[in-house]
Amino acid sequence: MKKKLLSCILFIFAMSVSVMAQDLPSNPEPGKCYVRCKTPDVWKNETVSIQVAPAYKTINTNPAQYKNEIFTVTGKEAGQTLRVVPAKFENENFQVTTEEASFGLQIIAPSKRKSTSQTIVIEEDSYRLEIVPAVYENKSFTIETQPVYTKLIVVPAVYQTKTHSAVCQIASTRLEVVPGAWGTEQVSYRSKEFGTTLKVLPATFGKSSKTIEIKPATAVWQMSDVAPDCESSDPNDCRYWCYKPIAAEHTTLSQQTLVRDASVVRDNICDDPDCGQATYAKKVMTRKPTTRSIEIPEVVKTYTTRVMVTPPTTKEIIVPAIVKTFTKRVMVTPPTTRKINISGKSKTITKTAYNSATTRKIDYPSKSKTMIRAKLVAAATTVSTNIPSQNKTLKRRKLVKDAWSNEVPVAAKYATVTKEVLVSKGGLTTWKEVDCKLTINSPLPIKWNLASATLTSTAKGLIDTRLLPILRNGVAIAIESHTDARGTKTSNQNLSERRARAVVNYLISKGINASKLTANGYGENRLTNRCSDGVSCNEREHQQNRRTTFRVINQ
């Protein structure tokens, strides 16, 4: 506290001496306004390179190289197989009787019919009287038109079917091969050779940081506000100049430090003496092939024979005579007056007679059938065939070149940092004439979005046209931002400060020195009308309190 008080006294003394030295503007004009301007500090940027990562090495490993070679082993021993030569048969034909000899009867002379003509009187000679007619009566008589004869009918022979058996293939034997038995035995061999593997232990790094001063500590002259208890009519009598220190600006860079560089550890792929051993299966005959005899029974076929049991005969059938009855007219009483002779009438009829039929014997020869039967010519035998051994091709891996490594250096990494270096120190210089309107708060009609401190493109254009021309004359300005009473005091204060800072930051981005800019936010502390907390106001009245202003100030 004592140091601050002493510093302030020194500043007041220095300012009084400075004011005395610089005095007021020479030859001022009535009605004009002047502000004290200072030349800004002149800085230049210097670029320095800082190592942020050390140089180290990486190691690339190459695996061991192998080649495959092919070699031959016996996969199956020589053996023997038996092949059956089947028995030989010849077919021979033999005759069997399927129908015995018999005979039949055939009618060779059937009964012959002979027709003869015979004239019979159907009306006798008579006479009649002209006056008294004769009296007639009808009489019946019988005439045999066909005499009795006999007819022969053939009674056919009676046959019976009998079943017989015939041997078509005699009993024999056949040979069946009982194959040999094979076993499998495992034969071991070295299928792989093993080299070594390389394991890379990568470089390990630690973390560090380095702080770089990008802008050295400096100080600027700053005029205080008017003291609230100022009794002088001239406010400048109640202000003083302070040489305000500005702390140095630093940036911190992250750095890597090399703890251990990369290295290689070589390990055997396999330390076991059985590594790379493999086995293959080898077929070995454990029992030779043999044959066994199988009985084949004879083949018997059955056939049927038709045998005559009763020979054919004939049977006589008597055909009765055919008799026809005729009626003839006979005169009973001759006429009484005169006699008129009437010639008799006759009729020719046909009479049929039959001769007896005759037969003759017909012999039927026996019927036979040709059948085939197999006759054994040569018995079955076996033929032995030698089976040569079989070779198997195997692959094995041989080591050509063991694993090796090569190192690849990795260069250190550097970061470029730009820092400001003071070229010349600024200070209080001259008075500048300004528009008197600019020394009081002038509105900057920025339309802020609700609860936002972001400048729109329209707002930036407004700042470019209103503030940049003033600032480029070398003067300093103060930006003040206010809100209405709606919302909490804290949020309104924060919002107004952010809005004032947004305007200042935009001006800095346009190349204006930050020492010429001051940002103040007052929240709802400086309302221009009655619209404080609890007072009902319309939107136009609240809009009057939401404002951003600027004014030219002394440096």
NUFISE-384410 format. One record per atom (N, C-alpha, C): x, y, z. Coordinates in steps of 0.1 Angstrom, whole numbers, plus 5000, padded with zeros to 4 digits. Layout:
<pts>
XYZ/...
</pts>
This chain:
<pts>
500849885000/500050005000/500950125000/501950125008/502950245009/503550264995/503950144989/504550154976/503650214966/502350174966/501350234957/501250384959/501150424972/501050564975/502250644971/503450584973/504650654968/504650664953/504250564946/504250564932/503350664927/502150684933/501150784929/501750924931/502450944942/502951074945/504051114934/504851014931/505851034921/505251064907/504150994904/503451014892/502851164891/502251204903/501751334903/502851444901/503951414908/505051514907/505551514892/505651394886/506151384873/505251454863/503951434866/502951494857/502951644858/503151694870/503151844872/504351904865/505451834866/506651874859/506451874844/505751764839/505451744825/504551854820/503451884828/502551984823/503252114823/504052134832/504752264832/505652274820/506252154816/507152154805/506452174792/505252104791/504552104778/503552224777/503052264789/502152374789/500852344781/500052444778/498752434771/499052444756/498052424748/498252444733/498652584730/499552594722/500052734718/499052784707/498752914708/497852984699/496452904697/495752874708/494452814707/493452914701/492452854695/491352934689/490152924697/489453034700/488253024708/487252934701/486552854710/485452764705/485952634699/487352614699/487852494694/488152404706/488252274704/488552174714/489852104710/490652074721/491952014719/492051894728/492751794724/493051684732/494551654731/495051604743/496551584743/496751444738/497651434728/497951304721/499351264724/499551134725/500951094727/501351004715/502651004713/503050904702/503050764708/502550674700/502550534705/503850464706/504050374714/505250284714/505350214700/506550214695/506750144682/507350004685/506749904680/507149764682/507449704669/508349604669/508549514657/508449374661/508049294652/507949144654/509249074650/509648994659/510748904657/510348754658/510848674648/510448534648/511648454654/511348374663/512348284669/511848134668/512848044666/512447904665/512847834679/511847764684/512047694696/511947544694/512847464698/512747314697/511647264706/510647194700/509547144708/509646994709/510446924700/510646784700/512046754697/512746664704/514146634702/514246544690/515546534685/515846434674/515946304681/515446204674/515546064679/515645974666/515645844669/515645744658/514545644659/514145594648/513145484647/513845364641/513445254644/514145134640/513045044632/513445014619/512644924611/513244784612/512444694614/512844554615/512444474602/513244384598/512944304587/512944154592/511844084589/511743944594/512743854588/513043744594/513943644589/513343594576/514243554567/513843504553/514043354553/513043294547/513043144546/512843104532/513242984529/512842924516/512342784518/511342744510/510742614511/511442524501/511842404506/512442304498/511542174498/511642104488/510741984486/511641854487/511241754495/511941634496/510941514496/511441394492/510541284490/510741174501/509641124506/509641014516/508640914512/508840784518/507940674514/506640694522/505540724515/504240744521/503540614523/503840514514/503140384516/504040274511/504240174520/505140064516/504539974505/505439904498/505039804488/504139704494/503139654487/502239554492/501739464481/500639394483/500239294473/498739294474/498139274462/496639264461/496339134454/495239074457/494738954450/493538984441/493538934429/492438954420/491838824417/490538814418/489838684416/489638674401/490038554396/489738514382/488538424383/487338474380/486138404382/486038274374/485238174379/485038054372/484438074358/484737984349/484238004335/483137904333/482037944327/480937864324/480637874309/480137764303/479737764289/478237734289/477537794281/476037764280/475837644270/475037554274/474637444265/473137434264/472637394252/471237384250/470737244253/469637234259/468937094261/467437114259/466837004254/465437004250/464636944262/463537014264/462536964273/461136954266/460336854269/459036844262/458036924270/457437014262/456437094269/455037044266/454836964256/453536904253/453736764246/453136664253/453236524247/452536514234/452936404227/452236374214/450836324217/449836354209/448436314211/447736304197/446536284197/445736274184/444436344186/443836374174/442436434174/441636364163/440336384164/439436334153/438936444145/438836424132/438336524123/437236454115/436136524114/435036474106/435336504091/435436394084/435836404070/434636394060/433636324065/432436304056/431236334065/430736454066/429536474074/428336414067/427336404075/426036354069/425636434057/425336364046/424936424034/423436424033/422936534029/421436544027/421236524012/420236434009/419836413995/418336443993/418036523984/416636563982/416136493970/414836433971/414136373959/412836423958/412336433946/411036493943/410036373942/408836393948/407736293948/406436363945/405636313936/404336373932/403336303940/402536373947/401436313954/400136373949/399036293950/397736343946/397136413957/396736533954/396136613965/394636623962/394236583950/392736583947/392536473937/391636363941/391436253932/390436293921/390536203911/389536223900/388136213906/387236293901/385836283906/384936333894/383736333898/382736393889/381736473897/380936553890/379936633897/378736633889/377636653895/376336673888/376136813887/375536843877/375336983875/374237033884/373336953887/372237013895/372536983910/372736863912/373036833927/374536823928/375136913934/376536913935/376936803944/378136763942/378736653950/379136713964/379136613973/379436653987/380936613990/381736703995/383136683998/383436694013/384436634017/384936654031/386536644030/387136714039/388636724040/389136614049/390136544044/390836434052/392336474053/392836444065/394336474068/395136344067/396336354061/397236244061/398736294062/399536204067/400936244071/401836184061/402836254057/403936214049/405236254055/406236154056/407536174061/408436244051/408736364054/409636444045/411136434047/411536384059/412936364062/413036244071/413736134067/413736014076/414736044087/414635954097/415535954109/416935924104/417936004110/419335974107/420236004119/421535964119/422435994130/423436094126/423936174136/424936284134/426036264144/427336264139/428536254148/428936384154/429236384167/429736514173/431136474180/432236554177/433536524183/433536574197/433936474206/434236504220/435736534221/436236654224/437636684224/438436614235/439736604232/440536534242/440736624255/441036564266/441236624279/442736634281/443236754284/444636774287/444836814301/446136784306/446536824320/447936884320/448136984327/449537054328/450236994340/451536954337/452436894347/453636984348/454137004360/455337084362/456636994364/457737034357/458936954358/460037054362/461137004367/462337084371/463537044363/464337144359/465537124351/466637204358/467837144359/469037214364/469637304353/469637434355/470237524345/471637554348/472037544361/473437574365/473837484376/474837414375/475237314385/475837394397/475937324408/476537384420/478037414417/478537524423/480037554421/480437644433/481637684432/482237774443/482737904436/482838014444/483538134439/484438174450/485438244445/486438294455/486238444457/486338484470/486238624474/487538664481/488038784476/489238834482/489038894495/489838854505/489838924518/491039014517/490739154516/491939244514/492839244525/494039284522/495039304533/494739424542/495339414554/495039524563/496239614563/495939744564/497039844564/497039924577/498139954582/498240034595/498940164591/498840254600/499540384598/500540414609/501740444606/502740484616/503240624613/503440694623/503940834622/505440844622/505940914611/507340934609/507641084611/508541114620/508841264623/510041314614/509941444611/511041504604/510941654607/512041724604/512041874607/511541944595/510342014598/509642084587/510042234586/510442284597/510742424598/512042454605/512842544600/513942604608/513542744612/513942774624/513542904630/514742994632/514543124629/515543224632/515143294644/515343424644/515043504656/514143624652/513443684661/512643794659/513243914665/513044034660/513444154665/512344234670/512444274683/511444354689/511944494691/511244594685/511644734686/511144794699/512044844707/511644924718/511645074714/510445134711/510445274705/511045374715/511445484710/511945594718/510845634727/511245674739/510245724749/510545874752/509445944754/509646094755/508946134768/509546244773/508946314785/508246444780/507546504789/506846624785/507446744794/507646844787/508146964793/507547094787/507847204792/507247324786/508347434787/508147534778/509147644778/508247774777/508547874785/507748004785/508648104777/508048164767/508648264759/508048394761/508848504763/508248634764/508048684750/506748704746/506448754733/506248904732/506148964744/506049114745/506649154758/507649234759/508249274771/507349374779/507649384792/506849474801/507149614796/506049694797/506149844793/505249924802/505050044799/504150134807/503650244797/502450284800/501750394792/501250504801/501250624795/500650734803/499150724802/498450744813/497050734813/496450844823/495450924818/494851034826/493750974833/493651014846/492550964854/491251034851/490150974856/488851044855/488851164865/487851254863/487651364872/487351314885/488051374895/487751334909/486351374913/485551284920/484151324923/484051444932/485051474940/485051584949/485651704944/485851714930/486551824924/485751954926/486352064931/485752184934/486052294923/486952254914/487352354904/486352344892/486252464886/485352464874/485952404862/487352384862/488052314852/488252174856/487652074849/487851934854/489251894852/490051954843/491451904842/492251934854/491752034863/492452064875/492351944885/491351864883/491151744892/491551614886/492351624875/492851494869/494351494871/494951374870/496351354871/496751244861/498051254857/498551154848/499251044856/499050924852/499750804858/500450734847/501650684850/502450604841/502050454844/501150414837/500550274841/501350164835/501850074844/502649964838/501749864831/502349804820/501649694813/502549574814/502049464820/502749344822/503249284809/504349214810/504849144798/503949034794/503948994781/503048884777/503948764773/503548654778/504248534776/503348424769/504048334762/503348214757/504148094761/503447994764/504047864768/503947764758/505047704754/505147594744/505347464750/504647364746/504847224750/506047174743/506947104751/508147044745/508146894749/508846824740/509146684742/510646664746/510846584756/512246554759/512546404756/513646374751/514046234748/514446164761/513746064765/514045994778/514945874774/514545794764/515345684759/515245664744/516345654737/516245644723/515745494719/515345474707/514845344702/515945244702/515645114705/516545004706/515844884701/516644774699/516144654694/516544534703/515544444706/515844334714/515544204705/516544114705/516444004696/516043884705/515043814700/514543694707/514543574698/514843454704/514643334696/513143304694/512843264682/511443234679/511043114687/511943014688/511542894696/512842834702/512842824715/514042764722/513842614725/512742564722/512442414725/513142334714/513842234718/514542144707/513542074698/512342064702/511342004693/510642094684/511042224684/510442324675/510742284660/509742294652/509842264638/509742124634/509542034645/509341894642/507941874637/507841794627/506541754621/506441604618/505341554617/505141414614/504341394601/504541284595/503641244584/503241104585/502141064580/501540934581/502140844570/502640724574/503140624565/502340504566/501840454554/500940334554/501840204554/501540114563/502339994564/501339874563/501639764555/500739654554/500939564567/499939544574/499939464586/499439314584/498639294573/498239164570/498039154555/498639044549/498539024535/497138984531/496839014518/495438974514/495338824511/494138764514/493838624512/492538614505/492238484502/490938454495/490138364504/488838364502/487938264508/486938214498/486638084500/485738014490/484238024495/483438064485/481938074488/481237984479/480437894485/479637794477/478537864470/478337824457/477237884449/476337764446/475137764451/474237654449/473837644434/473337514430/472837504417/471637584414/471437614402/470237694398/469237594391/468037584396/467037494391/465937574386/465437554373/464337624368/463237524365/461937564367/460837474365/460137514352/459537414345/458737434333/457537344333/456537374325/455337304325/455137224312/454537104313/454237014301/452736984301/452236994288/450836964286/450636824282/449936744290/449736594288/448336564285/448036474274/446636434271/446236324281/445136354288/444636254298/443636164291/442736224284/441636154277/441636184263/441736084254/441836114240/440536154235/440436224223/439136264217/438336154212/437036164213/436036064208/434936134201/434036044195/432936094188/431636044195/430536114193/429236074199/428236094188/427335984187/426335984177/425036044183/424436134175/423236204179/422136164169/421036104173/419936074164/419136194161/419036214148/418236334143/416936274139/415736304146/414436254143/414036284129/413136204123/412536224110/411636344111/411436404099/410536524098/409336474091/408136494097/406836454091/406036574089/405336584077/404436694074/403036634073/402036704078/400636674076/399936754065/399236674056/398536744045/397036714047/396236804041/394736784041/394336764026/393536654023/393036644010/391436634010/390936673999/389436683998/388936553991/387936483998/387436353992/385936373990/385536323979/384036333976/383336223984/382336263990/381536163998/380336113991/379636213985/378436183978/378536233964/378436153954/378436193941/377236283938/377336363927/376236443924/375036343919/373836393919/372736313916/372036343903/372436443897/371736473884/372536423873/373536493870/374336443860/375836453865/376436363859/377836343864/378836423855/379536503861/380636583854/381936533861/382736483852/384036433857/384936553860/385536543871/386536643875/387936573876/388836623869/390236563869/390836583883/391536483887/392236493900/393436593899/393836633910/395036723911/396136663919/397436693914/398536633921/399536753925/400536723934/401436823939/402836753941/403836823936/405236773937/405836823950/406436733958/407136773970/408536723970/409436793978/410836753979/411036673992/411736553991/411936474002/413536464004/413936484017/415336494020/415736364027/416936304024/417436194030/418936214034/419436164045/420836184050/421536054050/422936064046/423835954048/424535974061/425035874067/425735874080/427135944078/427636024088/428936094087/430035994091/431336034086/432535954089/433636044095/434535984103/435636064109/436935994105/438036074107/439436014106/440236064118/441335994121/442136024132/443336114128/443636224135/444736314132/445736304144/446936274141/448036264151/448636404154/448736444166/449336574170/450736534176/451836594170/453136564175/453436634188/454436574196/454736644209/455536774206/455436864216/456136994215/457236994225/458437054220/459537064229/460037214230/460837234240/461437374242/462937364245/463637454239/465137454241/465437544252/466137494262/466537574274/468137574274/468637674282/470037694283/470437674297/471537594299/472137584312/473637604311/474137654323/475537684323/476337564328/477437544321/478237424324/479637484328/480137434340/481337484346/482537424337/483337514332/484437484324/485737484332/485937604339/487137614347/486737674361/487237624372/487037674385/487637814387/487137884397/487638024400/489038014406/489938104402/491238114408/491538254412/492738284418/493138414421/494538444415/494738574411/495938624406/496538724415/497738714419/498438804428/499138914421/498839044425/499439164419/500239234429/501539264426/502339344435/502039484434/501939554445/501639704446/502939764449/503439854441/504739924444/504540024455/505640054462/505540154473/505240294467/504640374475/504240514470/505040614478/505540714470/506340814477/505440944479/505841014489/505041134492/506041254492/505641364487/506441484486/506041584498/507041614506/506841704517/507641834515/507141934522/507842064522/508442094535/509642154535/510142204548/510742344546/510842414556/511242554556/512642574561/513542634553/514942654557/515242794559/515942834569/516342974572/517443014562/517143124555/518043174545/518843294552/518143384558/518743504564/517943534577/518643554588/517943584601/517443734600/516643764610/516043894610/517044004612/516844114606/517844224608/517044354609/517744464613/517044594615/517944704609/517244824606/518044944602/517345064609/518245154612/517845274619/517545394610/516445464613/516045574606/516045694615/516845794613/516945914622/515646004619/515146054630/514046144629/514546284634/514446384626/514946514630/514046584641/514746674648/514046744658/512946834652/511946864660/510846954655/511047094662/510747194654/510847334659/509547404657/509147484666/507947574665/508447714664/507747794655/508147934653/507248024662/507848104669/507148194678/507448344674/506448424673/506648564670/506448644683/507548724686/507448814698/507648954694/507049044702/507249194699/508449244707/509149334699/510349394705/510149544704/510349614715/510149764715/511249834708/510849904697/511849984689/512050124695/510950194698/511150324704/509950354713/510250424724/509250444734/508450574730/507150554732/506250674729/506150754742/505450864741/505150944753/504251064749/504051154759/503151274756/503851364746/503151414737/503751494727/502951624725/501951634716/501351754713/499851754715/499251874714/497751884714/497251874700/496051814699/495451804686/494051854687/493651934676/492351984675/491351884671/490251874678/489151774675/487851854675/486851784669/485451834669/485051824683/484451934688/484051944702/482951844705/482151804695/481151704697/481651574701/482951544697/483551414699/484051404713/484051514721/484551504735/483551464744/482251464740/481151414748/480651284742/479951204750/479551064745/478551084733/479051024722/478251034709/477650894707/476350884703/475850744701/476450674689/476650544691/477150454680/475950354678/475050384668/473750314667/473950174662/474450094671/474549944668/473349874674/472649794665/471549724669/471949584673/472049564686/472549434691/471349334691/471749214688/470749104690/470549074704/469349024708/468949004721/469948914729/470548964740/471448894749/472748854741/473048924730/474248894722/475249004722/476548964722/477649064721/478449044708/477748984698/478448964685/478049074675/479149124669/478949234659/478449174646/477349234641/476849194628/477649264617/477449224604/478149294593/477749434592/476549464595/476049604595/476749684606/476949624618/477549694629/479049724625/479749624619/481149644615/481249754605/480349764596/480349874586/480150004592/479350014602/479050134610/480350184617/481050084623/482350124630/483350164620/483450104609/484450144599/484250284594/483050324593/482750464587/482750574598/482450534611/482350634622/483550644630/484250534633/485350544643/486750534637/486850454626/488250444620/488850574615/488050664609/488650794605/489050874616/488350874628/488750954639/490050894645/490150764647/491250704653/492550714645/492450724632/493550734624/494250874624/493550964631/494151104633/495051104645/495150984652/496050974664/495450994677/494151014678/493451044691/493050904697/492650914710/492250794717/490750814720/489950694720/488550704723/488250604734/487150634741/486550544751/485250494746/485050364746/483750294742/483050264754/481750304755/480850284767/479650214762/479150104769/477950034765/477050024777/475750034774/474750034785/473549944781/472849894791/471649804788/470449864795/469249814792/468049854799/468049774813/466949804820/466849754834/466249614834/465949554823/465349424823/466449324825/466149214833/467249124836/467949154849/468849074854/469549094866/470649194864/471049264875/472149364874/473449304869/473649174875/474949114871/474949074857/473949014851/473948974837/473949104828/473349204832/473349334824/474749394824/475449384836/476749444837/477749364828/477549234829/478449144821/478249164806/476949174802/476549194788/477149324782/477049434790/477549564785/479049564784/479749494793/481249484792/481649404779/480949294777/481249214765/480949294752/479949374752/479649454740/480649554737/481149634748/482149734747/483449664742/483749554748/485049484744/484949434730/483749394725/483649344711/483949454702/483549584705/483849694696/485449724696/486049724708/487449744709/488249634702/487849504704/488549404697/488449414682/487349454677/487249474662/488149584657/488249694665/489149804661/490549754661/490949674671/492349624672/492649544659/491549454655/491749374644/491949454631/491549574631/491649664619/492949744620/493849714630/495149774630/495249894640/494249924648/494350034658/495049984670/496050064675/496750034687/495850024699/496049924707/495149894718/495350004729/496450074729/496650184739/495750304736/495150314724/494250424721/492850384724/492550274729/491150224731/490850194746/489750234750/489250204764/487850144762/487550034769/486249974769/485649974783/484450034784/483750044797/482349994795/481849904804/480549864804/479849904817/478649964816/477950024828/476649944831/476249844824/475049774826/473849864827/473049854838/471849944839/472050054849/473350094851/473650194861/473450334857/473450354844/473250494839/472050504829/470850474835/469650484827/469450634823/468850654811/468550784806/467150834809/466250744814/464850774817/464450704830/463150704832/462550644844/462550494845/462950424834/462650284833/463550194841/463550214854/464350124863/463550004867/464149924876/463449804880/462149834886/461049754882/459749764887/458849874881/459449944871/458650044864/458249994850/456950004847/456449954834/456750054823/457450014813/457850104802/457550024789/457450104778/457250044765/458550014759/458549944747/459849904741/460650024736/460050124732/460750244727/461550304739/460950314751/461650364762/462850274766/462650144766/463750054769/464850064759/464450094746/465450104735/466450224738/465850334744/466750454747/467850414757/467650324766/468650284776/469650184770/469250104759/470150014753/470950094743/472250134746/472950214737/474450194739/475250224728/476650214729/477150354724/478050414731/478550544728/480050544727/480650654722/482050674722/482350824724/483650854729/484050994730/485550994729/486051104725/487551124724/488051164738/489151094742/489751124755/491151164753/491751224764/493151254764/493951124766/495151124761/495951004763/496951044774/
</pts>
